[in-house]
Amino acid sequence: MTRIPILLLAAVAAPVVAAGTAAAAFVLTGTHRELGVSPAEARRRLPGDELLPQADIQNDRAITIAARPEKVWPWIAQLGQDKAGFYSFEVLENLIGCDIHNADRIVPAWQNPQVGDPFPLARGMELRVARVEPEHALVITSEGGAAPQDMGFEFTWSFVLSWLPEQVGGPGTRVHVRERYDTHSSRVHTITEFTSIASAIMSWRMLQTIKKLAEGAEVPAA
């Protein structure tokens, strides 16, 4: 009689253990930190790095889009919870109350981000625009931002566009997204490493969506 609950427990626990093991493997190998980037790109200095020189965690994700920077930049310029959203998994984001509505069109009123502008991530969590270089770079920072409580780290988020006129497959715009964290304790460092796995998944979805939008392809529902 005791075999049934034990088997049920094993069946329930197996995927949890597997997921935990996979997550641990990602963290130990650092796979989640670099998606779509070369070692040289991960080492390259980007706009915004200077704002957090003591960062102890850095995540890099990149994609090549078959469009010129002026076609890609408008989708970057209107990022934000109160604007175009983040082109990621809207349903999942809203399940935790983020109130995000991803745009599938360019909105002129959202095309002029300025240094110092608020950059909300969700209700009650706001970063700031630190640097704007149209058609090249948008840098977001936690400095001057607001959150329900101390996050335990400082943060920068950079979106950098580079035109590649000559490459295999034809010319395109390289979009490089970098997150940098300065964690304040070993506990926060460990937590941030694991949350970076979710960030990798969400960021990859975002880049794939921006690619489709900029290239004029149909975007599947989130």
N, C-alpha and C positions, 0 to 999 in steps of 0.2 A: 504493500500500500504506500510505502514511503517513496517508492521509485517515481511515481507520477509527479509530485511536486518538485522533486530533485531534477527530473528531466525538463520540466517547465522552467525552472530557475536557470538551468543550463542554457536552454533555448533563448531565454530573454537576455541572459548575461553575455552570450557569445558575441552578438553584434556590438554590444557596448565595449567589451574587452577588445574586439577587433578594431573598433573605431579609435579607442584610446591608444592601442598599439600603433596604428597608422599615424595618429597625430604625433605620438612620441617620436616615431621614425622621421617624420617630416622635420620636427624641431631639431633632432640630433644631427640630421644630414644637412639642414639648412635649405632644403629644396623649396620651401615656401618663401624664402627670401628673394629668390631670383627666378622669375618666370619670363621667358622670352628674351632674356638679355644675355649678352656675351660677358665673359669675365672682364674684358676691357671696358664695356659699358658700365658694369657694376663699380669699377674703380674710378670712372670718370667723374670729375667734379661737375656739379650741376648748379644752376641758380637756386639759391635757398640753402645750400650746404653751409654757407658762411653764418647763417642765423643760428645754427646749432652745432658748432664745431666739436663739442664733447659728446655727441650722440654715441650710444653704445649698441643701438640696434638700427639697422638700415635694411629696408625692403625695396627691391627694384623690380618693376614689371614694364614690359615694352612690347610694342606691336608696330608693324609697318602698314601704312594705309596708302592705297593707290589714289592719292589726291594731293594737291598742293596744300601747303600750310594755311593759306587763306580760306580753303574749303573746310579744313579741320578745326581751325581756331574757334569759330562761332559756337561749336558744340562744347568746347572747353570753357569758353568765356561765360556761359550761362549755367555752369555747375552750381549746385547749392540746393538745400532742402526747400527753400522758399522760391526757387526758380525752376530749373529743368530737372531737378533731382540728380541722381548719380548714374543713370542708365544701367542699373544693375537689377537685382531681384526685388522689385518693388513690393511684391506680395509679402516676402519675408521681412523686409524692412518695416512694413506697416503692421505686421503682426506684433512687433515690439513697440508700436506707437510712434514711429518716426514721422508719420504724415507726409510721405513723399509721393510725388506724382511725376513720373518721368515724362519728359517731352519728346516728341518725335518730329519736331519742327524747330526752326530757328526763330526766336522771338526778339525783335529789334530792341525792345525795352530792357532786355537782359544782356546787351552786348557791350556794356561799358563798365566793367568792374574797376574799382579804384582802390588804391592803397588805403588801408584803414577801414574799408567796408566790412560789415559783419558777414560772416560766412557760416550760416547755421548748418549743422549736421543732422539735428533732430530737435524736437521740442526741448527747450531748456539746455541745449548744448550748442555753443556758438564759438567758432574760431574767427580769425581775422585775415583779411587779404594783406599780404606782406609785400608782394612784388607783382607788377604787371608789365609784361613786354608783349604787346599785341603780336600775334602770329608766331610767338616764340616761347613765352613762359608765363605761367600763373603759379604763384607760390602762396601757400596758406600756412598760417602759424597759430599755435595755441596762445602765444603771447598776446595779452590784451583780450583774450576770449573769456567765455563764461561757461561754467558747468555747474550742475547741482552740488558737487563737492570736488575737492582736490582730486584730480585724476591720478596723481602720483608720478606723472612724467610730463616733460615738455615735448612738443611735437611740431614737425614741419611736413608739409605735403606739397610736392612740386610736380607740375605738369610741364614737360619741356618738349617742344616740337623742333625737329631738325629736318631740313629738306635734303634728300639723297637723290641727286640727279642720275647717278650711275650705280646700278646694283643689279644683281641677278633677278630677273622677273620684271624689270622696268623701274622707272623712277617712282619715288613715293615719299611720304612724310613719316619719319620715325617719331612715335609718341612714347616718351619715357616718363613713367610715373614713379616717383621716389617718396617713400615715407622714412622719416628719421625720428628716433625717439631718444630722449635722455631720461632714463628711468632713475628713480630716486632710491631704490632699494632692490635687493636680490629677489624679494617676493614679487614686486611689480615687474621686474625684468622677466621672470619666469612666466607670469600671467600674460605679459605683452607678447612673448614668443608664441604662446598658444593662440592668442587672439589674432596673431598675424596670419595664422592658417585661414581663418574666416576672411580676413582682409584680402588674402591672395585670391580666394575664390570670387569674392565680390569685385575685386579690381579687374580680374581677367574677364568677367562678364561685362564690366563697364567698357573695357578696351575693345572687346569684340563688338559691342553695340555701337560705339562711336565709329568704328571702322565701317560697319554696314551703313550707318547714317551718312557718313561723309562720302562714301562711295555710291550712295543712292540705292542700296539694296534693301529689301524688305527685312524688317527686324522682327524676329519671333517674339511672342508674348512672354513677359517675365513670369 
